[in-house]
């Protein structure tokens, strides 16, 4: 979503559509920038040649040219070759029959547009990735209010075929679910589930015979009308157990929605922009270690207030917990809708400082707040620099902040992401190495809010294609190259995309994808790559910790002199969770030179590469220091 002056209901029917012109401007900027560099280098070369031919600027001398001057090598690097990798929709084939219930019956309530999330996790500890799809619900005042719509849990048989086990799972509550977090909060070796909602949230502990609802005992329900979004389990205070962050969206109610009476064409009711709602504060629950949590968001410095109005600033839809400044403490980067993004810097004493503006991630390249949705962050160049991708509203390009941990700048245009993403409305977004070449690629799923949007803006469609960007490497003019639809396959089928996650569902080494839709079926997409690239997958276990899956740890793998850095962090994208094991693509390399684990508490463990067979998944168990 975005600011009201860029939304269709505020622009009016007869306003011009600047999308194509803006795209051309972005392309011109990129081309002019690269051509300017080439011209500058050529001018310097010509000047140097004249200086040499005139005797270094001194007295006139006779110049004897003994051989032909050889032109300099091409300034533009060789074009990288886009890999031939496609994705296939196997949703029905794999046994997934889930349909999201949005509650939409014509009233046009804002939550109906936002969809719900998905999680890949091994709930039964059998070694493969199972699937949890979060559902919303019919509204209490509707005739269909009594119709159940619980979350759907699917058990993986190890081949990528799934069996619906929701009925016996204990995850049977019907709530207006939004986002999901997965983590072992009690340190018993089984992954537990937290579901955020419009209304009270839910925490389920994973027992051998199913899940049990412990929300009330744990103290994590939240307010009765608060709209939770993308929760995250993370050990922010490094005391060994997982705490819980719950970002919240806007201060919404049905009564407020009806009173605002939004319209697209002046007569018919439409979904309204979040700009008209007040912001909210997040919840931060500190794990006491005894099965209960303490809400500490205000004391921890997470409350951000508008100094002029006194109301909360945040309208948070997604978060990525990551150590931005590499000081050993996990920070929070928060995507806010129509207000500035936040970067909560962890001060290491139980408190945070909001430094988004100072670090350069609060606004886009024009200094404007965006309609920020999904988010992810990674060392996509395999160097010290970090990239932060944030999907935005239609007519706003995806933000792509690049920085060294202290300052970031939006390089979406220069990196090849800006122009292709501007027309589309983006939600789920994540980095992953889909072709196993050792470089992190970027995927985002798209879809509009209004079914009739094309009647108001002909350039917009309700169902929109996803976008896959191949990482061509830092030596190219632009790091990312969009993968054409004829190559990407079913991954870019036009849908009403919302949540997105990845996992190796069939244990063949490459990463498969799922995307959810608002009010429709998800798409489970199998990676069909057959490039012959080597890979290795790593899963961490720390039997000494109450965080046995080592959420927050880093793995650094060096091969051919290049170090890939990956964080164990399932929370990324939008309302969703990716798998815990980490995949390293090695392309054609056959030797791993070094492998280091940096555990959440800072302990470093080196693994002998001789113990690691390629094209396998390995479990690394923490050794006593």
N, C-alpha and C positions, 0 to 999 in steps of 0.2 A: 504494500500500500504506500501511498505517498501524500504529499501536501495537497490541499484542496484545489490550488490553482492548476494542478496537473491532472485532476481526476475528471472523468467524463461528465459526471453530474454537475461539476462546476464550470467546465469548459463550454457547455452548450452544444446544441446540435450543429450549428452552422460555423463553428470555429474551424480554422484550418488545421490540418494534421501535419505537424512538422517532422514526423518520424524520418521520412526518407531524406529530407534536407539535413537533419542532424546526423544521420548515418554517413552521408557524403562528407559532412564537415569533419567527422572523426577520421574517415579514411584519408581526407586531404591532409589533416594534421599529421597523421602517421607518415604518409608519403613524403610530405614536405620536410618533416624532421629528418627522415633517412636521407633524402636527396641533399639536404643542406649539409649533412655530414660528409657525403661523398664530394660535393662541390668544394667544401672547405679543404678537404685533404688534397684534391687535385690542384687547387690554387696554391697551397703550400708547396706542393711538388714542383709546380711551374716556377714559383718564385725561387726555390732552391736551385733549380736548373739555370735560371738566368743569372743568379748570383755566382754560380760556379763558372759559367761561360764568360762572364765579364771580369774574371780575375779576382774573385772574392771582394768585389766592391772597390778595388784599388786602381792602379794605373792601367791604361789600355795595354793589352797583351795580345799577341798572336795566338789564336786558339786553333789547335789541330785536332779535328775529330777523327779518331782512328777507327771507331766502330759505331755501328748503328745504336742509337739509344733504345733500350728495351723498355717497353711500357710496363708500368707497375702491375702487379698481380691484381686480379679482380678484388674489389673491396667488399663485394657482397659474398658471403660464405655460400658454399654449395648447399642447395636446397635438400633438406632431409626428406626421406621418402615415407609417406604416410603408410602405416601398417594396414594390412587388409584384415580387419577384425570386425565381426558383426555380433549382434545380440539377437536372441530368438525368444519370443514370448512363449513361455511354457506354463502359464498360469493354470489353465484347465488340465493340461497333461500332468502337472505335478500334484493335482488334487486340491488346489486352492479355490474355494467357492465363496469366499467372503465378499459381502457387499456392504460398503459403508453407509450407515444411516445418519444423514445430516439433520433430519427433522424438518426439512424444507417442505412446507405445504402452502406457500404463497404469501406468508406474512413478511418475508424478507428480513429475518433476524440475522444480525452480523455473524454470529458464530457458525451459521450454516455454510459460510463461504470458506472457512479456514481449514477444513479437513482434519485428519488425525494422523498419528504417527505409526511407526512400525519398528520392531526390534528383532535383530538376529541375536540369539544367545543359546547356549547349550543348557537347557533347563534340567535335563535328566542325566547330565554328566556321562553321556555315552560317546562323546568325542566329535559329534557333528553339530551343525548349526540349525537349531529349531527356529520357529517363526512365531512372533506374537503381533497381531494386528489389532490396534486400538479402535474401538467403535465409539460413536457418539450416540444420540438417542432422540426419540420423539419428545417434543416439549410437553411438560405436565398438563398444560391446558388443552392439548390436542385430543381428538377422538382416538388417536392411535397410542395414547400415553401408556397403556398397559402392555403394549407389545415389547417383548424383551429384545435387547440388542447388546449382549455382552461382548467383551473382547474375544478374539478368536486365537486359540493356541494350536499350532500345527507341529506335530512331531516329525522330524526328518528321519528317514530310514537309512541315511548315509549315502544315498545315490542321488539326492535331490528330489525324491518323491516324498510327499507329506501326507500325514493322517491327522484329521481333526480330533483333538483330544480335549476340547474346551469343556465339554459337559462334565468331565470327571476331574477337571484341573483345579476347581475352586475359584477360578476367575470368572464368576458367574454374575457379578453385579452389573446392572444396567445403570450407567451414569453417562453424562455428556462428556465422554473422554476426549482428550486432546493429545497430550504428549506422554512419553514413557521414558523411564530410566531403569536400568538393570544393573545390579551390583550385589555383592555379598555383604549385607549390612551387619550380620551377626557372626561372621567369621566361621561358619560351619561348613564351608566348601560348596554350598549351593547358592545359585544366584537368585536374588529376590527381585521383586517388581514393584515399582512405584508408578501409578498412573495419575497424571494431572488432569484436571477437568474444569468445566464451567460449573462451579459449585465445589463441594467438598472433594478433596483428593483421596486416593486410596494407597495404602502400603500393604503388600502381600508378602509374607515370609514363605520361602520354598521349603516344604517338608517332603519326606520320602513318599508320602501318599498324596501329595498335592499342595496347593497354596492355601494359606489361612490369612484372613484379614486381621491385621493388628493395628489399624490406623488409629483407633481411639487410644489404645494403650501406649503407642509410640508418640502420640501428640503431634501428628503431621497432617491433619485434615485440612488445615487452613480455614479461611473464612467461608461462610455458607454461600456467598454469592461471588467470590473471587474467581477470576478467569485465569487459571494456570496455563502455561504454555510448554516449554521444553525443559524438563527437569534434568538434573545431573547428579550422580553420585561421585563424590571426590573427597579426598582427604586434604582439606584446605589447611588444617592446622598441624599436619604431620604428627598426629598422636597415634597413628597406626590403624584407625578404623575409618570407615567411610561416612562422611557427612552428606548432607543433601541440600542442594540449591534448587529452588523453584522460582524461576522468573514468572512474573505475571504480566498480563496484557493490559487491557483498558478497564476502566470502571464502568461496566456495562450492566444493563438490566433490560428486560423486555419493555418495561414502562418507558425508560429513557429512549429506547430505539423507536418505539411507536410515536413518541412525542416529537422527535426530530423530523419525522416524515420526509425522508429523502426521496428524490425522484431523478430519473434520467432524462425524461422528455417533457417534464412539466406537469404530467398528469399521473402516470403510473408509478407506484411505489418501487423503490430500488434499494439495494444494499448501500449503506452509508459509509463514509470515510471515518477512520479512527480519529482524525483531527478534531472531531466534534465531541470526543469523550475525554474525560480527565485521565491522567496516567495513574500508575499504581506503583507500589513498592514490592520488591521480591521477598521471598522467605529464604532464610539461611538457617538450616537446622543442624546444630552441632550434636554429633553422636556422643551420648554420655557413656556408651559401652555397656549399658545394662538393659538395652532394649527400648530405651526412651531417648527423645531428642529435645534439645532446648532451642527455641527460636531466637536467634541473635543478630538478625539482619541489621537492625538499627545500631546496636552497639558495635557491630563489625564495620560500620561505615558504608553500608550498601544503599542507604536511603539518599536519594538525590531529589532536592526540592527546587522548584522554580522560585528564585528569590523575589520576583515581582508578585506572583500570584499566591505563593505558598502551597501550591499543589504539587504532587509528584510528577517528575519529568518522564520517567520510564514507561514505555509501551512495548514491552519486551516480547519477542517471538522466538528467539533462539539464542543459544550461548555455546561457546566453545571454551572449555577450561584448558588452559595451556600456559606453560611457563614462558611468558613473552620475553622477559629480560634475562632469563637463564641464571637466576639467583637461587634456584632450588625450590622455589615456592610457586604453586599453581595460581595463575591469575585468571580472571574471567573477562572474555570479550563478548559483549552483548549486542545483538542486533535489535535496534528499536525502530518501530514503525512510525514514521513522520516526525520523529524527534531524533536528536543526536544519538549516535551509538556510544556505548560506555566501554571503557577499559578499566576494570577494577584491578589495580596493582596490589598484590599481596605484600604487606609490609613485614610479614614473618612474626608478628606478635598477636595474631588473632584478628587484626583489622586490615582494612583495605583503603586505598586512596583512588578516587575516580580521576583518571588522567587521560581520558579519550581525546579531548581537544589538544592537550599538550603533546600527546604522542602521534597525533595526525590521523586518527581513525574515526573521529566523531562525524565528519562531514565528507561529502564527495569532492571531486576535483574543482567544483564551482563554489565550494563553501556552503552547500545546501544540505539539510537533512534529507534523507531518502526514505522511501517505504521499504525498509529492510526486513527481510524474511529469514532465509536460511543462511548458515555461516559455517565456515571451516577455516582452519589455519594449518600450515605445514611448511617445511623447508623444501619447497618444490624445485629449487635449483641445485639441491645437494650441496649447499654451502651454508654460510652463517646467516644469510638473509632468510626472513620468514615472509610468506605470502598469506594474506587474509582475504578470502573471497566472501562477498556478501551479496546474495541475490536480492534484487529490488523490484519495485513496481514497474508496470509498463511505461515506456518512454523514458525510463531511467536505466542506464547501463549497469551491469553488475559491477560493484565496487571491487577493486583489487589492490589492496594496500600492501606495499612492499617496504620492509624496513629491517633495521639491525637490532631491534629490541628496545631502542630508545626513541626512534622517530620513524614514521611511516609516511609514504606518499602514494596517492592513487595512481597506479600505472596500468589501469585497465586498457587504455588505448594502445600504449606502447607494447604491451604483452599480447595483443591480438584478441582480447576478450571484449573490449568496449563496444565496438560497432555491431557485432552479431547479436549481442544480448540486449541492446537498447529497446527494440520493439516489444519484447516479450515480458510477461509478468512471471517472475521467478520465485520459487519456494525452496524445496530441498536442494542442497548443494554440497558436494564433497570432493575431496582429492582422493584419487586411487590410481594404482598402476595397472590399467586394464590390459596392456599388451606385454607386461613383464619385462620392460626394457630398463628398469631401474630409475625411471623418472615418473614423478607423480602427475597424472593427468587430472582433468577437472570435468565434472558432470553436474548439470543442473536440470531439474524438472520444472516445467512451466505450465501455466493455465490461468485463465482469467476468473473473475468473480461473478460476472453477469452473463447469463446465458444469451441475452439479447444484445451484447455489446457491439456486435458488428452492425446493428441497425443505427447505432449512434456514431461509432467510429469504424469506418470501413476497413481500416488497417488492422483492426483488432479482431481476434477470434476467441471464442470461449475455450475451445480445445486447442492446445498449442503444443508444438513438438518439443521434446527435450533436446538438450544440446550437449554434445561431447566434444571436449577440446583435448587434442593430443599434444603432449609436451614434447616439442621438437628439440629441446635443449637450449641452454643459455647462449650458444654461439650463433643462433639464428637471429634474423632481424626482429622477429617477434617470437617469444618463447612458445606461445600456444597457437595451434592451427585447428580450426573447427573441422570436425569430421563430417563429410557430406552424408546425407540421408541414405544414399544408395550403398554406402559402406557400413554405417552404424546399424542399419537394419531396424528391428522393432524397438530399439532403445529410443528412437525419435518419433514414434507414432504419436500423433496429436492426441492429447488427453487433458483432463483437468487435474494436472499434477499437483501434489502437495508434499507429503513426506517421502523420504528417499533414504535407502541404506544399502550396504553391500556386505557380501560374505561369500565364501567358497562353499556353495551348498552341496556340490557333488564331489568334493575332495579331489579335484583334478589339478589344483594349484592356481587356477585363475579366479578372478573375482566376478561374481554374479551380482545382479542388481535387482532391487524391488522398489517400485514407486507406488504410492497410494493416490487415490483420487477422492475428491469431495463428492459424496453421494454416488459412488460407483465402485467397480471392482478394482483391485490392485493389479499391477502388471509385474509378474516374476519373469525376469529376463536372464537367460542363460548365456554366459560368455562362450562364444563359439571359436575363440582363437586357436590356431594350430600353427603358430610360428616356430615352435621348437625352442623357445627361450627357456633357460634354466630359471629356477626359483627356489626359495626356501621359506617356510612358514614357521613362526616361533610363537609359542605360548609360554607365559611365565607363571610360576607358582612360588609363593613365599609361605611355607608352612609356619614360619615364626611370627606371622603378622595376622591381625584381624582383617586385613585387606589382602587375602590370599591370592587374588588374581592380579595384584600389583597395578591397579588402575592408577595412572599418573607416572608410571615408569617410562624410561626412554631406552630404546635399543639403537645402537650405532653399529652398522655393518660396513666394513671397508672391503672393496673389491676393485681391482684395477686402479688403485690409487684414489678412488672416489668413495666418499663416506655418505651413506644414506642414513638419515635420522628419522625414526618413527616413534610416536608416543602411544602408549597403551591408554586409549581414551575412547570409549564407545560413544560418548555424547558429542555429536556433530550433526550437521545438516539441519533439518527442521522437524521438531517434535519426535525425533527418531534416535535409534541406537544402531551402530555398526557392530560387527563381530569383534571379539576380544583378540583372537590370534592376529599377528601382523605378518603381512606378505611382503617379501623382498623379491622384486624381479632382478634377474642378473643378466638378461639378454643372452649373449653367447659366452659369457665368462664362466670358467669352471673352477676358479679358485677364490676362496674367501680368505682375505689376508688378516682380518681382525674382526672380532665381535665383542662388544662390551654392553653390559646391562647396567644402567644407572637406576637403581631401585628408588622408590618414592622418597625414602629417607636420606638419599644421597649416597648410599653405599654402592661401590662399583665392583662388578664381577666380570672377569674376563673368561671367555669360553674358548677352548682350544678349537680352532677351525677344523682340525683333523677329526674331531668328533661329529662333524656335521656333514651328513650326506645330502647332496643336492636333490631337489625335486621330492622333498619329504617335509612333513611337519614335525618339529621337535619341541619337546617341553623342556624348558630350562628351569631347574629348581634352585632356589637360592641356597648358597652354601654359607656355612658359618664363617665369620671373618676371623 
